[in-house]
């Protein structure tokens, strides 16, 4: 009688162990699908960093002081003297990234959102301007 009871308990235990393993596999697959296949774009603003920085430069003088912490005249002269245009980014956007972080104390994550660029791109262009 005890042997029968032990077998039933072991069968019950093994059944639950298999069910739990299937459940864990299901959770892992769902996490993979949600994280890798059904991705939602992060940087999806209609206004790129290029258009935003150009809007700041075309706008009122105080906007340049507020967002870049320098005057429009200084911004333009720095851009012409120190930075060249690269293939995928304009000189005023590159200088804008640098000044947005350096001048306002913004975090890289805030700069990513503002300029619609990846962390690697922000870091690369910040360092590029810093070297000049």
Secondary structure, DSSP 8 states (H G I E B T S, - for coil): -HHHHHHHHHHHHHHHHHHHHHHHHHHHHHHHIIIIIS---S---SS-HHHHHHHHHHS-HHHHHHHHSS-HHHHHHHHHHH----SSS-HHHHHHHHHHHHHH---HHHHHHHHT--HHHHHHHHHHHHH-
